[in-house]
Amino acid sequence: MNFTGTNVLVTGASRGIGAEIAKTLASYGLKVWINYRSGAEAAEKIKEEIESAGGQAAIVKADVTKEDEFTAAIKTIVDADGQLSYLVNNAGITKDKLALRMSVEDFNDVIAANLTSAFIGCKGALKAMGKKKFGSIVNISSIVGEMGNPGQTNYSASKGGLNAMTKSFAKEAAARGIRYNAVTPGFIQTDMTDELKDEVKAEYEKNIPLSRFGQPKEIADAVAFLLSDHSSYITGEILKVNGGLYV
């Protein structure tokens, strides 16, 4: 895959899908800035893996729900590299409960981590990239933002909002040559799904046309495509990567 840009910031990149995205983008020659809020050792491990494979990586700590910290992280990158070419808003949390048991605090916490943080990043990237009139942003959303899910009213709202926000940013930024897209993963094999019992996994897989959970690398490859020059005429799109579970 070809990339005109030179570097990328991946939020929440110290583990899971974020870590896989970071490693995949580094394999294409991009300098990857690994963002984390807690877990410095995990972030350092990803950096070492990237460098051992011949790639470039740096670490930037920030709580991306806080505007001053996220903005400062972007400034750190621009000061170091002269630009920010790409951004992947991946950081997020879950606080699952049925709606009748969900507190307003639980709702707001998830909105802040999954949606507000992405707004801060999308806005900050637009400012940083606007000077060069080039850039691409991919927001990591979720299938539940499209179809909803019991026990995830807050998470569904955050990801549905993220999809709509992606389209709005795409329309505002197009004149500056900056693209915004989103990826909506379905069931992906991660540490979280590894904790599910085999019979529970089998039940989920029955509903997936491709009859399996996805791999983090399959999400990372979709992200790489949307950032790359190969998608230069694509903006405002929500790319489903769910094995056909919701089409």
ABEGO torsion letter per residue (X at the ends): XBBABABBBBBGAABEAAAAAAAAAAAAGBBBBBBBABGAAAAAAAAAAAAAAGBBBBBBBBBAABAAAAAAAAAAAAAAAGBBABBBBABBBBBBBBAAABBAAAAAAAAAAAAAAAAAAAAAAAAAAAAAGBEBBBBBBBAAAAAEBBGAAAAAAAAAAAAAAAAAAAAAAAAAGBBBBBBBBBBBBBAAAAABBAAAAAAAAAABAAGBBBBAAAAAAAAAAAABAAAAABBGBBBBBAGGABX
